[in-house]
């Protein structure tokens, strides 16, 4: 779940994630969009589901956590500089 500007669409979010060319990220999909006054009128939470997989070996939770953190950080940075 990431808090983003209301103007950012799921398509923009997905495009930003996919542009990172992760070797482990196989699927990204939208789970939910949440809006609440506590977030502010121009913000929303976007919850995404990531499926990580390496076709040639078993990956550890540590590898997944590291790649997940990288993807989130770089995606948020990309979208906030738009």
N, C-alpha and C positions, 0 to 999 in steps of 0.2 A: 504494500500500500504506500502510495506516494501522494503528497499534497502538491497540487499544481494549480496554475492559474485557470480560471473558468474557461478561458478562451482556447485552451489546449484540448484538442480532440484526441480520441483514442487512436485514430489513424496516424496522427502526428507522433503520439507516444510510441506506437508500434514501429513506425518507420525509424524513429530515433534509436530504439532498442536494436532493431535488425541491422542498422547501419554500422553497428559496432563489430559485426562479424565474429561473434563468439564461437569458438570451436566446440563448446559444450552445450550451447543453447539450441534446442531442437524446435521448441514451440513456445510462442507467447500468445496468450489470449486474455481477454477482458473478463473479470469476474464480477465487478460491481463498480458503480460510481456513487459516491456518497457526498451529499451537500448538507451543511449544517451551519447555523448562524455562528457557532463557535469558531468555525474555520474562517469566517469572513465572507462578505458578499461576492468577492471575486476569486474565491478559492473552492476547490473540491478535492476529495480524496479519490484516487483511481487505484483500484486493486487489480493487479495482473497475476496471472498464473504462468509460471515458467516451468518448462520441462527440460531438464538437463540430461544429456546422454552422450557417452562416447561409444561409438560403434565397435571399437576395438579392445576396450578394456573396461573394467569396473572402476568407477570413479568414487573417490572418498567424499564424505560429507564436508571435509575441510576444503577440498577442491571446489565443490559446489558453492559453499559459503563465500569463498574468495571471489569466484566468478560472479556470483549474484551481487555482492557488494560493489564490484567494479562496474557492472552493468547499471545498477541503480545510480551510483555516483555520476558516471559519465552521461547517462541519459538526463538526469536532473540538470546537470551543468549545461548540456546542449539546449535544453528547453528553456532554461531561465535566461539564456543569453540571446534569445530570439527577439 
